[in-house]
Amino acid sequence: MRQIVLASTSPYRRQLLQQLHLPFITASPLCFEEIDQSLSPELVVRHLSLQKAMSLVRHFPDALIIGSDQVFVDTRKRILGKPSSPDAAFSQLRSMCGRCHSFFTGLAVVDSQSGESVFDHDVFSVTMKNLSDSQIHSYLDRERPFDCAGSFKIEGLGIALMEKMEGNDYTSLIGLPLIKLTEMLKRFDVDVLSAKGG
């Protein structure tokens, strides 16, 4: 089987990829993440995902490299990533209360040997409950989700913040759309269910 590299140091993405029972390694992407507010969120996450995967091509010359990135769009149509501080996380959650928000997760797979790449994105929407300031502070103190777009961990206590969730693949909300990934890997002759690769 081809070597698989996850271009991420995110423990959440690593845990998701482990669900596919494929051997892989992780490596920190060698690129600077910058959100261009003039682009659509779809283009932002596709570009950042591909950029992450491509940044490791020289270091892994015969591998399938997976890149992923996520942003969410707030009520003012701004594209936001991870909060920069506890205060920023509180502001994000406060502004999200009682509203529906969309999370955009990009995904790219690059064959470093052939140079072929595929990329796409997934959208998942969440509607947050109306929460008091004390509830938000309590959540942030207990889970400390400061490394997550949207300032919550849906795979943990963050589920208690939600009124409703809608989308095709809940794993995209955590940060790595596994349904799309299994289809992309098939393009490179890696069948997750047979665990055979070209």
Buried (B, 14 or more C-beta within 10 A) or exposed (E): EBBBBBBBEBEBBBEBBEEBEBEBEBBEBBBEEEBEEEEEBBBBBBBBBBBBBBBBBEEBEEBBBBBBBBBBBBEEEEBBBBBEEBEBBBBBBEBBBEEBBBBBBBBBBBBBEEEEBBBBBBBBBBBBEEBEEEBBBEBBEEBEBBBBBBBBBBBBBBEEBEEEBEBEBBBBBBBBBBEBBBBBBEEBEBEBEEEEBE
